[in-house]
Amino acid sequence: MGADADIAVLRLRRGDLGFVDSNGARMAGAQKLEAELTVRTGRVVWDLNGITRNDWRKLPPDYGFQGDDSWDATIHHEVIPGR
């Protein structure tokens, strides 16, 4: 009890998919597992489709930066005082 959790949420994707083998050739496939979300020691470190984010339609019109600069590679901005 009291230990931080590491969690991976996977999604089964189906369709006309491609893979690359160890020699660099393409292989066709019909399904694959994709990493949707990864939580490491209780913090989100990967969020492929933004499932942990607020929906922009539910935020006020003047909403500011979303995400966490300590891990979120999708935002690169200058910190503006008072924002």
C-alpha positions as CSV (number, residue, x, y, z in Angstrom):
1,M,0.0,0.0,0.0
2,G,1.1,3.5,-0.7
3,A,3.3,2.7,-3.7
4,D,3.1,4.7,-6.9
5,A,1.5,3.0,-9.9
6,D,2.8,2.5,-13.4
7,I,0.0,2.0,-15.8
8,A,-0.3,1.5,-19.6
9,V,-3.6,1.8,-21.4
10,L,-3.6,0.0,-24.8
11,R,-6.0,0.3,-27.6
12,L,-6.6,-2.4,-30.2
13,R,-6.6,-0.8,-33.6
14,R,-8.1,-2.6,-36.6
15,G,-7.9,-1.9,-40.2
16,D,-5.4,-2.0,-43.1
17,L,-2.2,-1.5,-41.2
18,G,1.4,-1.7,-41.9
19,F,4.4,-2.9,-40.0
20,V,8.2,-2.8,-40.7
21,D,10.2,-6.0,-40.1
22,S,13.7,-6.2,-38.8
23,N,15.1,-5.9,-42.3
24,G,13.1,-2.8,-43.1
25,A,10.5,-4.4,-45.4
26,R,6.8,-3.7,-45.0
27,M,4.4,-6.3,-43.6
28,A,0.6,-6.0,-43.9
29,G,-1.5,-6.5,-40.8
30,A,-5.1,-6.2,-39.7
31,Q,-4.7,-5.2,-36.1
32,K,-2.2,-3.8,-33.6
33,L,-2.0,-2.6,-30.1
34,E,-1.2,1.1,-29.6
35,A,-0.1,2.9,-26.4
36,E,-3.0,5.2,-25.7
37,L,-1.9,6.4,-22.2
38,T,1.0,5.8,-19.9
39,V,1.1,6.8,-16.2
40,R,4.5,6.6,-14.4
41,T,4.7,7.0,-10.7
42,G,1.2,8.5,-10.7
43,R,1.8,11.1,-13.4
44,V,0.7,11.1,-17.1
45,V,3.8,10.8,-19.3
46,W,2.1,9.8,-22.6
47,D,-1.4,10.8,-23.8
48,L,-1.7,9.9,-27.5
49,N,-5.2,11.4,-28.1
50,G,-5.5,13.8,-25.3
51,I,-8.0,11.7,-23.3
52,T,-6.8,13.3,-20.0
53,R,-7.2,16.8,-21.4
54,N,-10.2,19.2,-21.1
55,D,-12.4,19.5,-24.1
56,W,-11.7,22.9,-25.7
57,R,-15.4,23.4,-26.2
58,K,-16.0,23.3,-22.5
59,L,-13.3,25.8,-21.6
60,P,-13.8,29.6,-21.4
61,P,-13.1,31.5,-24.6
62,D,-9.8,32.9,-23.1
63,Y,-8.5,29.6,-21.8
64,G,-4.7,29.5,-21.5
65,F,-2.0,26.9,-22.0
66,Q,-3.1,23.3,-21.3
67,G,-0.9,20.4,-20.2
68,D,2.2,20.1,-18.1
69,D,5.5,21.6,-19.2
70,S,7.5,19.0,-17.3
71,W,6.5,16.2,-19.7
72,D,4.2,17.6,-22.4
73,A,6.2,17.7,-25.6
74,T,3.3,19.2,-27.6
75,I,3.7,22.6,-26.0
76,H,6.7,24.8,-26.3
77,H,6.0,28.3,-25.1
78,E,7.5,31.1,-23.2
79,V,6.2,31.5,-19.7
80,I,4.4,34.8,-19.5
81,P,4.1,36.3,-16.0
82,G,0.6,36.5,-14.7
83,R,-0.8,34.0,-17.2
